[in-house]
């Protein structure tokens, strides 16, 4: 009888231990993880998502890349998501003010604007003032999008006024207009031009330092995979994750 009771107790402890490990580490047992991320994170997060899946067998990361303001609206309206990575604190605030964040967002990286021009810079654009030349066609992001808000800050700092040929809903849209030859230039992030170096050149300008965007990231309160959400945030904020991001041209966040 004592042997039987000891066996039952051991089995009970084993089952309790298994149940506890399973409840606290859904990332380890796989499952789908949905990440809403700013369009400018497309290439780097795609890489980091593959790295995460390799480190967590059975997991699958699904991304929704778009303008941060649109993503924030989707989250506050109930779209299912586990993680949100925004291109500005202002768009993240939409989510935190609605009570949809699980914890306090952390700054992941920073990004800075450049002028995207066709390869070889045929119009010899050297700074923001050149974008206001008569006949110049320029693409900007819409004002509610982080890259659009940053562009307007930089233009105001430089005292440059211009009427854009088009206002795009995310940075990829503005970049595409230059690639397609529909505009002469666009104000976009340094990282996006670096990713399109075969087709575009980046023109740096000093006033971009006044419009640096912090990129906050947070696990979401109503995540379907909360442990996976926390694990993914930790993954992209790790030294290995930061190495992928900085290699693409993002700037490391300031140390606390």
C-alpha positions in Angstrom: 0.0 0.0 0.0 2.8 2.4 0.9 4.5 1.6 -2.4 1.2 2.3 -4.3 0.6 5.6 -2.5 4.2 6.6 -3.2 3.7 5.9 -6.8 0.4 7.9 -7.0 2.2 10.8 -5.2 5.1 10.7 -7.7 2.7 10.6 -10.6 0.7 13.5 -9.2 3.9 15.5 -8.8 5.0 14.7 -12.3 1.6 15.7 -13.7 1.6 18.9 -11.7 5.1 19.8 -12.9 4.1 19.2 -16.5 1.0 21.3 -16.2 2.9 24.1 -14.6 5.6 24.2 -17.3 2.9 24.1 -20.0 0.9 26.9 -18.6 3.9 29.2 -18.2 5.5 28.6 -21.6 3.1 28.4 -24.4 5.8 29.8 -26.7 7.8 26.5 -26.1 4.8 24.4 -27.2 4.4 26.4 -30.4 1.3 27.9 -31.7 0.5 31.0 -33.8 1.7 34.4 -32.8 0.2 37.5 -34.5 2.5 40.6 -34.6 1.2 44.0 -35.8 4.3 46.0 -36.8 5.1 49.3 -38.6 5.7 49.0 -42.3 9.3 50.1 -41.9 10.0 47.0 -39.9 8.9 44.6 -42.7 12.3 43.2 -43.7 13.9 43.1 -40.2 10.9 41.6 -38.5 10.4 39.0 -41.2 14.0 37.9 -40.5 13.4 38.0 -36.7 10.2 36.0 -37.1 12.1 33.2 -38.9 14.7 33.3 -36.2 12.0 33.1 -33.5 10.3 30.1 -35.2 13.6 28.3 -35.4 14.2 28.9 -31.7 10.6 27.8 -30.8 9.8 24.6 -32.8 6.2 24.4 -33.7 5.6 28.1 -33.5 4.4 30.3 -36.4 4.7 34.1 -36.5 2.1 35.9 -38.6 2.7 39.6 -39.4 0.4 42.5 -40.2 2.6 45.3 -41.6 1.0 48.7 -42.2 1.1 52.3 -41.1 1.3 52.5 -37.3 -1.8 54.7 -37.0 -3.9 52.2 -38.9 -2.6 49.3 -36.8 -3.3 51.1 -33.6 -6.9 51.7 -34.7 -7.3 48.1 -35.6 -6.0 47.0 -32.2 -8.3 49.3 -30.3 -11.2 48.1 -32.4 -10.6 44.6 -31.3 -8.4 43.1 -34.0 -6.7 39.9 -32.7 -3.0 40.5 -32.1 -0.4 39.4 -29.6 2.3 42.1 -30.1 2.4 45.7 -31.4 5.6 47.4 -32.6 4.9 51.0 -33.6 7.0 53.6 -35.4 6.3 56.4 -32.8 5.3 56.8 -29.2 2.2 58.8 -30.3 0.7 55.8 -32.2 1.6 53.5 -29.3 -0.2 55.9 -26.9 -3.4 55.2 -28.8 -3.1 51.6 -27.7 -2.0 52.2 -24.1 -4.7 54.9 -23.6 -7.3 52.3 -24.6 -5.9 49.9 -22.0 -4.9 47.3 -24.6 -1.2 47.0 -23.6 0.1 44.4 -21.2 2.7 46.3 -19.3 4.7 49.3 -20.3 6.0 49.6 -23.9 9.8 49.6 -24.3 11.7 51.5 -27.0 13.1 48.9 -29.4 15.1 51.1 -31.8 15.2 54.5 -33.4 15.0 55.7 -37.0 15.8 58.8 -38.9 14.6 60.4 -42.2 16.5 60.7 -45.4 15.5 61.9 -48.9 15.0 59.0 -51.2 16.0 59.7 -54.8 16.5 57.5 -57.9 19.9 55.8 -58.1 22.5 58.3 -59.2 20.4 61.2 -57.9 19.6 62.6 -61.4 18.1 65.8 -60.1 21.1 66.6 -57.9 19.0 67.0 -54.8 21.2 68.0 -51.9 18.8 68.9 -49.1 15.2 69.8 -48.2 15.3 73.2 -49.9 15.7 71.4 -53.3 12.4 69.6 -52.7 10.6 72.9 -53.0 12.0 73.7 -56.5 9.3 74.6 -59.1 8.1 71.4 -60.7 9.6 69.0 -58.2 7.4 66.1 -57.3 7.7 64.8 -53.8 6.0 62.0 -51.9 5.3 62.3 -48.2 3.6 60.0 -45.8 0.2 61.2 -44.5 0.4 63.4 -41.4 -1.2 60.8 -39.1 1.5 58.3 -40.0 4.8 58.5 -38.0 6.9 59.1 -41.1 4.6 61.9 -42.2 4.6 63.5 -38.8 8.4 63.3 -38.7 8.7 64.8 -42.2 6.6 67.8 -41.2 8.7 68.3 -38.2 11.9 68.3 -40.3 10.5 70.6 -42.9 9.3 73.1 -40.3 12.8 73.0 -38.6 14.4 73.7 -42.0 11.8 76.4 -42.9 10.9 74.6 -46.1 7.4 74.7 -47.4 6.3 72.3 -50.2 3.1 70.8 -51.6 3.5 67.1 -51.9 2.5 65.3 -55.1 1.1 62.5 -53.1 0.4 61.5 -49.5 0.9 57.8 -48.7 -0.5 55.7 -45.9 2.8 54.2 -45.0 6.5 54.6 -45.7 6.5 51.7 -48.2 3.9 53.5 -50.3 6.0 56.7 -50.5 9.1 54.7 -51.3 7.3 52.9 -54.1 6.4 56.2 -55.8 10.2 56.9 -56.2 10.9 53.4 -57.5 8.2 53.7 -60.1 9.4 57.1 -61.3 6.1 58.8 -60.3 7.9 61.3 -58.1 11.4 62.8 -58.0 11.9 62.1 -54.3 10.3 61.1 -51.0 11.0 61.7 -47.3 11.3 58.2 -45.8 13.3 56.3 -43.3 17.0 55.6 -43.7 16.4 51.9 -43.2 13.9 51.7 -46.1 16.3 53.3 -48.6 19.1 51.0 -47.4 16.8 48.0 -48.2 16.2 49.4 -51.7 19.8 50.3 -52.4 19.8 48.7 -55.9 17.2 51.3 -57.1 17.5 54.2 -54.8 20.0 56.5 -53.1 19.7 58.3 -49.7 20.4 62.0 -49.3 21.1 62.8 -45.7 20.1 66.2 -44.3 20.9 67.8 -40.9 17.3 68.6 -39.9 16.4 64.9 -39.7 18.1 64.9 -36.3 15.2 67.0 -35.0 12.7 64.3 -36.1 14.1 61.0 -34.9 11.4 58.4 -34.2 11.5 56.0 -31.3 9.9 52.6 -32.0 8.1 51.2 -29.0 7.0 47.6 -28.7 4.7 45.9 -26.3 2.8 42.6 -25.7 -1.0 43.1 -25.9 -3.5 42.7 -23.1 -5.9 40.5 -25.1 -3.2 38.3 -26.7 -4.3 34.8 -27.7 -0.7 33.6 -26.9 0.5 35.8 -24.0 3.5 33.7 -23.2 4.5 33.8 -26.9 4.0 37.5 -27.0 6.4 38.1 -24.1 8.9 35.7 -25.7 8.8 37.4 -29.0 9.3 40.9 -27.4 12.3 39.5 -25.5 13.6 37.9 -28.7 13.6 41.1 -30.7 15.0 43.1 -27.8 17.9 40.7 -27.3 21.4 41.4 -28.4 20.9 39.1 -31.4 17.7 40.9 -32.3 19.2 44.3 -32.0 22.1 43.2 -34.2 19.6 42.4 -37.0 17.9 45.8 -36.6 21.1 47.9 -36.4 22.5 46.1 -39.5 19.5 47.4 -41.4 20.3 50.9 -40.3 18.1 51.3 -37.2 19.7 53.1 -34.3 20.0 51.4 -30.9 17.8 53.0 -28.2 19.5 55.1 -25.5 20.6 53.2 -22.5 18.5 53.7 -19.4 
